[in-house]
Amino acid sequence: MANRYGDTTKLGGDEEGRRLLDGNTSGYGASLTQPATNVYSMQHQSQPFGMSNMAVGTESITKSYSVHGDGSLSYLTPLQLGRHELYEMIPFTAVFGMQKKEKNISKAFASYAADLQAFEDDQKLFAQTNQHLSAAELNSRKSHTSLLLLDELDMDSVLITTPLIIAVLVSGMSQFLVGFNTGVMNSSSSVVFVGHSTFAWSVAVAAFCLGGPFGAIIAGSIVDKRGRRGALAINAYTFLIGGLIQTFAVNMVCITLGRLVIGFASGFSTVLVPIYLGELAPPTLRGTLGTLTQFCLVVGILVSDLLAFPFADEQRWRILFAVTPAASIVQILCFPFLIESPRWLLARDQKSLLARHFIKQLRGLRHDHEVETEVSHFISASNVQCCDKADKVLVNMMKDKNLRRLLLCALYLQMAQQLSGINAVFYYSSMFFEGLIDNPLVGTSIVGAVNCLATYVALLLMEKSNRRTLILWSAGGMLVSSVALVLCLLGYFNKMLSLCFVIGYVSFFEIGLGPIPWLIVAEMFEAKVSTNTPLSLIVSASCQLNWACNFIVGLCFPYLQEKLGAYSFVPFAAVLLITMVFVIVWLPETKGTTPEELRVEIVRSLSSMFALSDDSTNDDYASSGGNLDVEWRRAMNDLRRQEEEDMMRGTFNYGFQPIEQKEADEQHSVITPDVSDWKNRITGGLGI
């Protein structure tokens, strides 16, 4: 968007004239003259177009009037500009642990807008009295404006609508089934078709991981062709079919086939669910939903362990497997209430009325102009986050030295996550605990419960600690736990302590190597970097590699235990040691940009939005209170004079009703935006 001109009013009900937004850090440039105070006051007699809804009696930053380079009109409040930046800077993906980044972006924009407000107030006072505001008064106004905007931006994170709740329920159930089927084979190894061979059981367990990569690969094309809702339906029916095959299996071959189908659905789900929830949720809620789906997964593992107590025997083991088709049926029954992703609909047709209807439901909006503003956020962010073809992108990334390093780091961490041996615990802990503790199911359930608790602890730590530090602590703690476990199995410690070491092993995994390989992908390849580093492509490649390594562990661990005995965790310890060296030598820190750094990024973004010269985006300009570009001043003065003429004629559009006097406008030589285009942008082409 080029030639965007900002016009906002002061906090509160007082009219302070129009402001010209600039992209530098310390202010926005020069205020425009207020030509007709009585005319401007008319804006507050009716709710301005694009104003955010606020409770009576609270202060607000009101209308922002904008002109695009093509002459079309747009209206964005500072709040809406902030949401616009959130949409573009936060990927359309629900990722575990993204809450801190969301908060930092909100703080950065609120600080930026507060500086604009305080700078204009200071310029206004200086023009009238030849005196500047005191430092104390400037800080007070900045703090007030910043807090006001932060409160408004945070509203999205607490506004939960019924369609979003249903989507979270159905999507969360898919992740629950991924976790449940990860752990369900653990406790049933000795009761399902008694007498099976080690090879038959290890193949059945590993079949789950074999189907995963294929599901992840196919998910991308199906999600784009059939839509997110259609893909979720396919996923639920796949879980249902796999669950039924497994529940009514007549031999180990059927069990293996059922596991293969369920693995396909699980891999499909790991790609689909983050995309679907990320496209439905507002930017400030995506990290929370990503965390919620991760909890659904670890709770699924725990539930599979707990249900083993009443059902893990030779007569009732089929009830354990029946949980999968039962949960799938619940998902299918919820489909009539499930909505399609508005982003997918808008990608197919930007004038889609169905997309606007769903946006209205998701955000709890009441007015069409609010819906159109939200639509513009979706379209703009989608354009920013679009990418080239996968093969072309990967070639370009490997040619770029810096991107190649980031790509290799992301892929290695996915390998390290699985080759650390964590799923050997979740797949075979009952087998492992036999002979070490009285009831292996108790040990397995304790490990599952600790896994849930450690996931919550990880969430708290990720907001305060560096990523590299957490991975080093995680890999180091797992390394010590695995060595201690080996010593325990060799008889140097009481064998009962093996449970404690396994718990430590799982706990250290969850604070670092568990969540961070996924989070670090989103942080290294941010949505707004460029079309050459698409986040969705890296996530897909990471997911496939993760499932492949998962398959290796699931297939090989029974043989490691059989051949190496007490030394079965030594290969995992070696991987952990290599991981620590890798992190120290090669992995960059990606904890997240500070609010100050994000603010500079926002300044750069808004500089291009407001059509400043290229010099306004360099470091020297951004760090100074420099003057506006001469051409920008001339353009704004011309626009101001044009608006004054329209006001005198009574044809100026204030934003709350369209201009209908097209024939009268054509009699004047000044150039005004096309009325029909402007009206269509407001009504969404509904012909209102």
N, C-alpha and C positions, 0 to 999 in steps of 0.2 A: 504494500500500500504506500502510495506516495502522496505528498502534499496534504498531510493530516494536520488540521488546525484545531487547537484545543481551546475550549471556552468553558470555564467552570466558575462557580460562585463560591463565596467564602463560607466557612463553617458557620452554621447557624442560619438564621433567616435573613441576615443583612446582605444586600446586594453590593458587591465590591467590584463589579465590572468583569470583564473577560480576562482570561489569562492565556498566555502563549507558552505552551510546553516546549521545553528544550531538552536535548539529550545529555547535558553535562551534569556532573554530580552535585554541584553546589547550587544550582538554580535553573530557571527555565528561560532566562533572557528578559525581554522587555514586555511589560504589560501594554495592552492596547487601550486606546482611549475609550471611555464610556460615552457614547454619543447621545443617548437618550435614556435617562434614569427612569422616567415614568414608563417607558416601553419595556425595559428590562424587568421592572417589578411585576409586570404582567405574568412573567414566567412562574411566579410563586402562587398565582391565583388558582392554578391548576397543576396537577402533578406533572412535571416535565417528562417528556418521552425519554425512556432509558434510566430514570431515577430509580435507585434501589429502594425497596419498601422498608421503612423503619417505623418503629413505634412513635406515636405522637409524643412530642416533648423532647425527643432526643435530637441531637445535632447531626447533620449529615453533610457530606460533600456531594453536591448535586450534579447538574447536567454537564456533559462534555460534548461539544458539537464538533463533528469531524467531516472533512471533505476528502474523499479518495482521489487518486490521480486521474481516474476516469470520469470524474465529475459526480459520481454517485455519493449519496449522503449516508452518514452513519452517526450514531449517538452512543458514546461510551462515557460512563462516569469513571472517576478514578478507581472506584471499586471494581468496575467491569474491566478496566485496563489491567488491574492486578490479577483478576481471574483469567484474563487473556494470556498473561505471562505464565501463570501457573499451568494452563492448558498446554502451552508450547514447551515449557521447560521440564515437565514431568511426563514420562512416557505413558502411553495408554496400556499400561501393564500393572497388575496388582502384585507388587513385589514385597516380600517379607522384609521389614526393617526400614522402609522408605519414609517413615514418619518424620524423622529428623530433617531430612532434606526438604520435605514439604514445608515444615515450620520455618526453616531458614529462608526459603524463597519468599514466603509471606512476610517475614520480618524485613527482608531486603527491600521489597517493593513498598511496604508501609513507610520505611525510613526515607526512601526516595520521594514518595508523594508528600510526606511531611515536610521535607526540605523545600519542595516546590511551593507548598502553601505558605510556609514561613517567609520564603524569599519574596513572594509576591506581596505579602502583607508589608514587608519592610520597604519594598519599592513603592508601594502605594502611599505609605506614610511619608516617605521621603519626598515624593512628588507634591504632597499637600503641605508639609510643614518644614521641609528641608532638614529633617531629623530622622535618624535611624532608630529602629527598635533596640532596646537594650539586650544584652546577651541573655539575661535571665528570662526576658519576655520571649525571645526567639526560641529558647530551649523549651519553655512552657508550651508554646504553640506547636512546636514539633512533636513533643511528647503526647499532647492531646490528640493531634491528627493521626499520629502513628497508632495509638491505642484504638482509636475509632475504626481505622481501616483493618487492623488486626482482628478486632471483634467481628467485623463484617465478613472478612475472608474466612474466619474460623466457623462461620455459620454452616458452611457446606459440610463440615465434618460431623455436625450433630443433627443435620436435617436428613432423616432416614424415611424414605417413602415406602409404601407397601410393595410396588413393583421391584424396588431394589432389595427389600427383605426376601421376597420370593426367589429372586435371582441368586442371592447369597445362599439361601437354603438349598436350592437345587445344586448349585456349583459346589458348595461345601460338602454336600453328600457324595459327590464324585470324588473329591479328595479324601473323604472318609473311607471310601471303598478302596482307594489306592493304599492307604495305610493298613486297613483291615486285611487286605490280601497279601500285604507284605509280611504280616505276622501270623496269619492263620495257619500256615503250614508248620510253624515252629512247634506248636504244642501237640500236633496231631500225628507226628511222624511215627509213633509207636502203635497207633490204633487204626490207621487207615490201611486196609488190605494187608493185614499182618503177614509177614514173611517176604515182603518186597526186598529187592536188592538195594544196596547203597547207590548203585548207578541209576536205577529206576527212580528213586526218590530225589536224587540230586538233579536229574534231568527235569523232573516235574517242578521242582523249586525254581530251577534256572529258566524254565520255559516262560515264566512270568517276566523275566528280564529280557528274554529273546523277543517277545512280542512288543515290549516297550518302545524300542527304537523305531520299529515300523509304524507304530501308532503315532509317534512324534513326527515322523516324516510325512505321513499321509494327512495328518491333522491340518497342516498349513494350507494345502490345496482345498480340502473340504470346507474349512472355515471360511475361505474366501468365496467359494462357489455356492455353498448352501446357506451361508449366513451362520452367525454364532448360535442362534437358537436352534437352527436345523442341525448343526454339528453337535450340539448338546443332546439333542434327541437321538442322533445316531450313536453317540457315546453311551447313553443310558441303555439303549436296546442291545448294544454290544456287551455291556456289563451283564444284562439280563440273560443273554444267550450263554455267555461263558459261565455264569453262575449256575444255570440250569444243567449244563453239561457236567459241571463238577459235582453238583448235588446228587444227580442221578447216575453217576459214573458206575460202570460195572467192573472196571479194572484200572490199573495204573495208566494205561494208554489214554483212557478218557479223562483221568485226572490231569494228565499232561496237556491234553488238547484244551480242556477248560482253562487251565492256567495260561496257556498261550493266548487264548482269546481275551481273558481278563487282563493279561499283560498289555495286549494291544490297546484295550480300552484305557488302561492306566497311563500309558505313554501319550495317548490321545488327550487325556484329561490334563496332564501336566502342561501341555501347550495351550489347550483351549481355555481352561478356567482363568488363568491370569489375564488373558486377552479379553475375555467376555466381561469379567468384573471390572477390569481397568477401563473399558470403554463405557460401561454403565455408570461407574462411580465418578463423582466430582474429583478433581485433582487432589484435594486435601484429604480424601478418604481412601485413596488407592493403597497407600502403605498399610493402613489399618486392615483393609480387606485381605491384602496379601498375607498379613500376619494371621488373620482369622483362618484362612485356608490352610496355612501351615499347622495351626493347632488342630484343625480337623484331621489332618493326616496323622499326627502323633497320637491323637485320641483314638483314631481307628486302630493303630497298633496296640494301644492299651486295652481296648475293648476286646480285640481278638484274644489277648492273653487272659482276660477275666472270664470270658465265656468258655474258655477251655476247662475251667473247674467243673461246671456241671455237665458239659457236653463232650469232652475229649475222652471218649471211651469207644469200644468196638461197636456198641449198639446205636449211639447217638451222634457220631461224628458228622453225619450228613446235615444235622441242624446247624452246625458251625458254618458249613459251606452255604446253607440256605439264606444266610444273612445277606449275601450279595444280591441274589435275585429279588429278595424282599425289599431292600433299599432301592433297587432299580425301579420296581413297580411304584414306589412312593414318588420317585422322580417323575415318572411318566404321568402319574395322576396330577402332578403340578404343572404340566406343560400348557394347559389352556390358559394359565395365569402368567405365563412367562413371556416377556417381551423381547423383541429383536434389538440388537445393538443399533442405536441411532447413527453411530459413526459408519457402520457398514452400509446402512440404507443411504446415507448422504454421499458415500463414495460412489454408489451406483447412480444416484440421482440427487443433485443438490437441491432440487425443488420438492423433494419427497414430503408429502403431507403426513404420511405415516410416521416418518422420522420426527417430525415436529410434534405429532400427537404423543409419541413415546417420551420425548424430551419434556413435554409439559407434565406428564405423569411422573417421570423420574425426579424432576426438580421441584415439583409442587408449585409450578408457576400458574398464574391466573390470566395474564394478558399476552396477546400475540406478540407485542413488541419485545417482551422479555424472552419469549421463545426464539425470536429471530436473532437476538443478541447471543443467546446460547448456541444457536446454529452456527453463527459466525465464528464462535470460539472453536467448535468442532472442526469446521472446514479449515480454518487457519492452521490449527495444530496438526491436522492430518497432512496438510501440504508441507509443513515444516518437517514432519516425521516420516515423509515418504522415502522410498529407497529405490535404487536401481535393481536390475536382475541379480539374482544371487551369485551366479558364476562370475559376472563382471565385478561385483563388489568384492568377492573373496580374492580375486586376482589383484585388484587395486590395493586391498589391505595388505597383502603379502609383499607388495612392492614398496609400500611405505614403511620405513624403518620403525617409526614410533608406533604406528598401528599394528605392525607385525608383532612387536613386543607385547602390546596389550592383548592381542588375540591369543598368543601363545600362553600368556599368563592365565587368561580366562579358561582356556582348554585344559591346561595342566591342573588347575585347582579342581576342575570337575573330575579328572582322573584320580587325583589324590583323595578326593572325598570318598570315592568308592573303594579304591585300592587300599585305603587305610584299614579296611576290614569291618566297617561298622555293620554292614548288612549280614556279615557272618554271625554277628550277635543276634540280630533280629530274625534271621532264618533258622539258626541252629542252636540257640542258647539252651533250649531244653535238652538237646542231645549233649551239649557241652557240659551242663551241670550234673548230668547223671554220674553218680559216684562221688560227687563233690559235696552236694547238700542232700538232705533227706527227700525234699519234694522239689523237683526241678521247676514245676509250674509256679511255685512261690517265688523262686529266684527270677524267673522270666517276667512275672507280673511286677515285681519290685523294679526291675530294670525299665519296664514300660512306663511305670509311674514316674520314675526319676527322669525319664526322657521328656515327659510332658513338663515337669517342673523346670528342667534345664532349658527348655525352649523359651519359657517366660523369662528366666534369668538372662538368656542371650539377648532378648529384646531390650532389656534394661541396659546391658553392657554395651550394645551396639550404638546407643545414643551418646555414650560418654567416652568410649575407647576407640583408638585407631584400629583400622582393619588389620594391618600387618601385625600389630601387637596381639590382637585376639587370635589370629591364626597361629602365631608363634606359641602363645600360651596353650592353645588347643592341641597343636601337633606335639608340643613338648609334654603336656599332661598325658596325652594318649600314649606317647612313647614310653614314659615312665610306668604308666599303668600296664602296658603290654609286657614290658620287661618284668615287672613285679608279678604279673600273672604267670609268666613262664617259670619264674623262680618258685612260685607257689605250687605249680603243677609238678615241679621237680622235687618237692618235699622240703624246701628251705623254710617255708612258712606253713601255718595251719591251712589246710585246704578250704576251710570255711571262709578264709579271707579272700578266696577267689571271687566270691560274690561282690565284695567291697571293691576289688580292683576292676571288675567288669562295670560296676556302677560308675566308678571314676572314669573309666574309658568312655562310656556313653556320655557322661556329663561334660567332659572336656570336648567331645565331638560337637555337642549341641551349642557350645558358646563360640565356636569358630568355624571349623571345617564343615559343619552342618549347614548353617544359613549363609555364610559369607560368600562362598563361591557363586551363589545365585545373585546376591545383592551386589557383589563387586562387578558383575557383568553390567548391571544397570548403571553403576556409577562410572565405570570406565568408558562405556559407550553410551553417553547421554543422548536422549532423544533429539536434542537440538544441535548436535555437533555438526553433522553434514549428511548428505545423502550417501556418502561413501562409507559410513559406519552405522548401518541400521541396527538398532537394538534387537528387533524381532529375529533377524537372521542369526545373530550371535547367540541369542537364547535358544533358538532351534538347534544350532550346531552343538551347543553345550549340552542340551537335553539328550541328544542322540549319543554323544560320547559318554555321558553319565550312565545311560542305560546299558551301553555296551560293556563298560567296566563293571557295572552291577551284575551283568550276566556272567562275567568271568569269575567273580567272587562266589556267586551262588552255585555255580557248577563245580568249582575247584575246591572249596573249603572242606567238604567231606573227605576228599582224597588227601588234602593237607593234614587233616586230623588223623587220618588212618596211617599215613606214611611218617609224619613228623612227630605225632603224639604230643608230648608236652611242649615241643618247639613250634607248634602250629601257628603261633602268633608272631614268630620271628620275621617272616616275610612282610607282614604288616608294619612291624617296627622299622624295618629297613626303608619302606616307603615313607614313613613319617619322618625319619631322619633326613632323607633326601628333600622332603617338603620343607623342612625347617631351613636347610641350606638354600633352597630355591627362593624362599620368601625373603631371606636376609639379603641375598645377592641381587635378585632380579625384580621382585614384585614392587610396583609403586604404591604409595599410600593413596587411598581413594575414599577416605572417611566421608568426604563431602565438602563442597565448597563452603567457606565461611560466609556469613551474611554480607560482609563487606565485599568479598569477591563476587558474590551473586549480584550485589547491587551494581557493580561495574558492568556485569553481563546484561542486567536489565537496562542500564543506561544505553549500552550499545544497541540493544534490541529496539528500544523506543526511539533512539536516534534515527534509525532507518525508517521506523514507522512514521515519524514526524518529518521525514524528508529533509534532514539536516545534511550539510555537506559531508563528504567522506572524512574530512579532518576532524569532525566531531567525535569520531569513534576511536581516535588514537589515544594513547595513554596521557599525552601532554594535555590534550583538550579536556579529557574526562576528569583530570585531576585539577583543572583550573576553573575559574568562574568566567571563562572566555565569552566574547561577544557572539551574537548570532551571525551566521553567514550573511553577507550583504544581499545576495540574491534572495535569501529567505525573508529578510526584512522587506524587501521590495514587494515580494509576492504577498506577504501578509498585509502590507499597507494597501495594496490593490484590492485584496479581498475585503478589508475593512471598509474601504470607500464604497465598494459595490454593495455591501450589506447596509451601509447608511442610506444609500440611494433607495434600496428596497424598502427600508423602514419608512422613509419619507413617502413612498408611494403606497405603503400599506400592504405590500406583497411579500414581506420577509417571513420566512418559515421559522417559527420558534420551536418546532420539534414535537408539538402535540396535535397538529393537524396538517394534512397535506395541502399544498398550494394548488388550487383549482383554476386559477386565472391564467391558463396557459396562453390564450390568445393575447391577453394584455402583456404578458411577459415577452412575447415574440416581437412586440413593437419597440422594445428597447434594444440598444446595441450591446448591452452588457451580456456576458455569457453566464447562463445559470444552468444547473444540472437538469437533465431531462426528468420531467415530472413523472411520466409513466414508470421509468426505471426506479425512481425514488419510492413511488407508491408500491411497486411490486416488492421492493426490499422490505417494506414495512409489513405488508399483508401476506408475504410469502406466495404471491401469485394467486391468491384466492379470489381476486376480482372484487374485493371489498371497496 
